[in-house]
Amino acid sequence: MIDKVKSVALALLVALSLVQSYFLAYSMPNLETQVKTEQDYVKTEELGPKEKVENLLFPESLVIHMGQDKHTVFYPHDTFYGMVLDKLSSREFKSFQRAEGSAIDWEQVRRQDEGIEIRFGRDIPFPMLQRAFKGIDGEALLSAGAVDRIWIFARPDSGEVRSFFLNADGTEVYEAAQVDLTAQDVEQSVGFGQYWKPFSYWANGVYVPDQSLALSRVEVSFTKYTADQMQRNLFIDPTTTKMMEDSQDGAQIYTDNIRGLKVEQGGGWLSYKDPVARTEGRDDPAENITSAVQFVNQHGGWNGKFRLTQVPGSTGTGDADPSIRFQQYYGDVPLLSKGEFRFGYMQLAVRQGVVSSYERSLFVLGDKVGTAQPNNLISGDQLLVKIREAAGGQQVESLFPAYRTTLAQDKLVLEPVWAIRMSSGEVRFAD
């Protein structure tokens, strides 16, 4: 009897073992639904479109030299700017050679030779420049270099076309020995200058218009990205964040005990920080710029047209992570702000391709409100007086028209103004 019971029990155990084996073999639990990665948590909402790096690298201005010390300047909102740039950006530049900047009489070139200066307003890493000017031959000689301007000119006596690539401080100068541009090509582009306002050379590469420039005053409606939208875009798991209110200025602060996000200025400005452990190794500016663009693409997108520009006060050295700034444009005119109201740019700190901080405006520009009001920017001696007053004895490296933006209840007011950029990168208004 006992043997029969043992036999039955053994049979049941064998059967149970077979059933368990079956479920283990054919019904493995889905571990993906139980173990979440960062990618599982980040389900970002596309608030704005994505952007390509090359679309953020357009020049700040084009200086046209017409010979006989005659000049003009095309800014991005000018019709001739696009016509000239489209022709030059598709040309081929090859066989680069290191050149001695002192070997060229730049003052003579500026006054006598017909030519075009393509000015970026900051050093662009050479690998980045190749993405905007696809005809530039990628050579190892230039792979670690940077370009602040491209100067193309034709010699009137020989018809020779020369093209130089220079960095901001003039320590690196390269000449493209092979260029598929003829003297006639240069003459054609320069010829557009006769239909535009004349500019006179002042100092330090700055040209001042002899006649007033028309730029209308505009009022624009807006919407805003919300704090909730941004925290969903920036935190790995938004459900773990805590929100608190800063009693001093009413700012909203979100944190997951690692990252921090602050929304202030009445919901109009965002500051985000993600502490990144320092590692040894060389910082690659081109990699950092690419990472910055990808970060914005993945965390909110672009709420308008932007251009890679210089960061005020940035030297690129020290313990702080290198900063990268993108200037916002409206109607191809840069948007600037003054005082406590921050608007018109994105700025990221990036080291070795990793973003540690991110600042941006949360305003999204809408339609014009009412009718644009015609306005003429000052010129000549009157403008020079304002430039000197604004500079306060410091060196000015650029003059450009801009919109000074202020907030007026439910709209943004875009006021035309001349802006000057100092050698430190700081921007001031000459009005």
LINUR-V75363 format. One record per backbone hydrogen bond with DSSP energy under -0.5 kcal/mol. CO is the residue of the C=O (numbers start at 1). NH is the residue of the N-H. Records with the same first field share a line. If there is no record, write none. Layout:
# LINUR-V75363
CO = NH  NH
This chain:
# LINUR-V75363
1 = 5
2 = 6
3 = 7
4 = 8
5 = 9
6 = 10
7 = 11
8 = 12
9 = 13
10 = 14
11 = 15
12 = 16
13 = 17
14 = 18
15 = 19
16 = 20
17 = 21
18 = 22
19 = 23
20 = 24
21 = 25
22 = 26
23 = 27
29 = 31
30 = 33
31 = 34  35
34 = 36
37 = 41
38 = 42
41 = 43
45 = 47
49 = 302
52 = 55
53 = 56
54 = 57
56 = 308
60 = 76
61 = 119
62 = 64  74
63 = 65  117
64 = 66  72
65 = 115
67 = 70
70 = 66
71 = 199
72 = 64
73 = 75
74 = 62
75 = 78
78 = 81  82
79 = 83
80 = 84
81 = 85
82 = 86
83 = 87
84 = 88
85 = 89
86 = 90
88 = 91
89 = 135
92 = 180
93 = 137
94 = 178
95 = 177
97 = 175
99 = 101
100 = 103
101 = 104
104 = 106
105 = 109
106 = 110
107 = 111
108 = 112  113
109 = 113
111 = 69
113 = 67
114 = 154
115 = 65
116 = 118  152
117 = 63  119
118 = 150
119 = 60  61
123 = 125
124 = 147
125 = 128  129
126 = 130
128 = 131  132
129 = 132  133
132 = 134
133 = 136
135 = 93  137
137 = 139
139 = 142  143
140 = 143
142 = 145
145 = 126
147 = 124
148 = 120  121
149 = 166
150 = 118  152
151 = 164
152 = 116
153 = 162
154 = 114
155 = 159
160 = 155
162 = 153
163 = 176
164 = 151  166
165 = 174
166 = 148  149
167 = 170
172 = 167
173 = 99
174 = 165
175 = 97  177
177 = 179
178 = 94
179 = 181
182 = 186
183 = 187
184 = 188
185 = 189
186 = 190
187 = 191
188 = 192
189 = 192
190 = 193
191 = 194
192 = 195
193 = 196
198 = 210  211
199 = 71
200 = 208
203 = 206
206 = 202  203
208 = 200
209 = 380
213 = 377
217 = 373
218 = 414
219 = 369
220 = 412
221 = 366
223 = 364
226 = 230
227 = 231
228 = 232
229 = 233
230 = 234
231 = 235
237 = 240
238 = 241
242 = 255
244 = 253
245 = 247
246 = 250
251 = 246
252 = 263
253 = 244
254 = 261
255 = 242
258 = 275
259 = 256
260 = 273
261 = 254
262 = 264  271
263 = 252
264 = 268  269
265 = 268
268 = 362  363
269 = 264
270 = 360
271 = 262
272 = 358
273 = 260
283 = 285
284 = 288
285 = 289
286 = 290
287 = 291
288 = 292
289 = 293
290 = 294
291 = 295
292 = 296
293 = 297
294 = 298
295 = 299
296 = 301
300 = 48
302 = 49
303 = 365
305 = 329
307 = 327
309 = 325
310 = 312
311 = 314
322 = 350
324 = 348
325 = 309
326 = 346
327 = 307
328 = 335
329 = 305
330 = 333
333 = 330
334 = 336  403
336 = 405
338 = 341
340 = 342
344 = 328
345 = 361
346 = 326
347 = 359
348 = 324  350
349 = 356  357
351 = 354
354 = 351
356 = 274
357 = 349
358 = 272
359 = 347
360 = 270
362 = 225
363 = 365
364 = 223
367 = 221
368 = 370
372 = 374
373 = 217
375 = 215
377 = 213
379 = 382  383
380 = 384
381 = 385
382 = 386
383 = 387
384 = 388
385 = 389
386 = 390
387 = 391
388 = 392  393
391 = 394
395 = 423
398 = 421
400 = 419
401 = 334
402 = 404  417
403 = 336  405
404 = 415
406 = 408  413
408 = 411
410 = 222
411 = 408
412 = 220  414
413 = 406  415
414 = 218  416
415 = 404
417 = 402
418 = 430
419 = 400
420 = 422  428
421 = 397  398
422 = 425
424 = 313
426 = 422
428 = 420
429 = 431
